[in-house]
Every structure is written in C-alpha cells, then in structure tokens.
Amino acid sequence: LELKRMSVSREHRGRGLARALCREVLAFARARGYGAVVLSTSVVQVAAQKLYEGQGFRKVGYTYPSLLGTLLNFQVFQYRCDLGDGT
C-alpha cells in the first residue's frame, strides 16, 4: 500500500494527529492483508522523517527528482514499513 501526501495543517500540528493518522493507515493495511506500506518524503521534511521512523518505517532508498535536484542535492527518500502477519 502506498501512503501519498499525508499532511496536517499548521494550526493543528503538535497534537499527535499525524501519528494517529499514520497508525490508522498501518492498521488499515494490516487488516486488508498488505505486506508493507511505502511512501516518499523529501530531505527537507525532517519532522515527517522522524514521524515515519518512529512508526516503524525504514529508509530504503533515495532519488533526485530532477537534474536541478541533483545539483542542489535535493533528495527524495523512499520509506517502507513491513507489516508482517500481525502475530
């Protein structure tokens, strides 16, 4: 399952909403038999990286979105959370 573009508006950040949403996505995926959840986030989204890593995601790779991204060392990280069988 791919998690795309999860965001919490600035005025609601710091209340645990993103963590709760992430847990819900993982529970949804497990309940439906998915083996893993994958996502991408950029090098500048440090809070998102910490959130995902705290939820069990691990960084599995990175890409540069363009030649300019390469020149600026702007990386997009790929993350994966293996779900197992829930036992």
C-alpha positions as CSV (number, residue, x, y, z in Angstrom):
1,L,0.0,0.0,0.0
2,E,1.4,3.5,-0.8
3,L,0.8,6.4,1.5
4,K,0.7,9.6,-0.5
5,R,0.7,13.2,0.6
6,M,-0.3,12.9,4.2
7,S,-0.5,16.4,5.7
8,V,-1.8,18.1,8.8
9,S,-2.4,21.9,8.6
10,R,0.0,24.1,10.5
11,E,-2.6,25.2,13.1
12,H,-3.3,21.6,14.1
13,R,0.2,20.3,14.2
14,G,1.8,19.2,17.5
15,R,-1.4,17.4,18.7
16,G,-0.5,13.9,17.6
17,L,-2.8,13.9,14.6
18,A,-0.2,12.8,12.1
19,R,0.9,10.0,14.4
20,A,-2.7,8.9,14.8
21,L,-3.3,9.0,11.0
22,C,-0.2,7.0,10.4
23,R,-1.2,4.4,12.9
24,E,-4.6,4.2,11.2
25,V,-3.1,3.7,7.8
26,L,-0.9,0.9,9.1
27,A,-3.9,-0.8,10.8
28,F,-6.0,-0.4,7.6
29,A,-3.2,-2.0,5.6
30,R,-2.7,-4.9,8.1
31,A,-6.5,-5.6,8.2
32,R,-6.6,-5.9,4.4
33,G,-3.6,-8.2,4.2
34,Y,-1.0,-5.8,2.8
35,G,2.6,-6.8,3.5
36,A,4.0,-3.3,3.6
37,V,3.3,0.4,3.4
38,V,5.6,2.5,1.3
39,L,5.9,6.3,1.0
40,S,8.3,9.1,-0.1
41,T,9.3,12.3,1.6
42,S,11.9,14.9,0.9
43,V,15.2,15.7,2.6
44,V,13.7,19.0,3.9
45,Q,10.8,17.3,5.6
46,V,12.7,16.3,8.7
47,A,9.6,16.2,11.0
48,A,8.0,13.8,8.6
49,Q,11.1,11.6,8.5
50,K,11.1,11.4,12.3
51,L,7.3,10.6,12.4
52,Y,7.7,7.8,9.9
53,E,10.8,6.3,11.5
54,G,9.0,6.5,14.9
55,Q,6.2,4.4,13.4
56,G,8.5,1.7,12.2
57,F,9.3,2.8,8.7
58,R,12.8,2.4,7.5
59,K,14.6,4.4,4.7
60,V,15.1,2.0,1.8
61,G,16.5,4.4,-0.9
62,Y,16.5,7.8,-2.4
63,T,16.3,9.6,-5.7
64,Y,16.8,13.0,-7.1
65,P,13.6,14.4,-8.7
66,S,15.5,16.3,-11.5
67,L,18.8,17.5,-12.7
68,L,18.4,20.6,-10.6
69,G,17.6,18.4,-7.6
70,T,20.8,16.6,-8.2
71,L,22.8,19.8,-8.4
72,L,21.2,21.1,-5.2
73,N,21.5,17.6,-3.5
74,F,17.7,17.6,-3.0
75,Q,16.8,14.0,-2.3
76,V,13.5,12.3,-2.1
77,F,13.7,9.4,0.4
78,Q,11.7,6.2,0.0
79,Y,10.5,4.5,3.2
80,R,8.9,1.1,3.8
81,C,7.2,-0.4,6.8
82,D,6.9,-4.2,6.7
83,L,3.7,-5.3,8.3
84,G,4.2,-9.0,8.9
85,D,1.2,-11.1,9.6
86,G,0.2,-9.3,12.8
87,T,1.0,-12.1,15.1
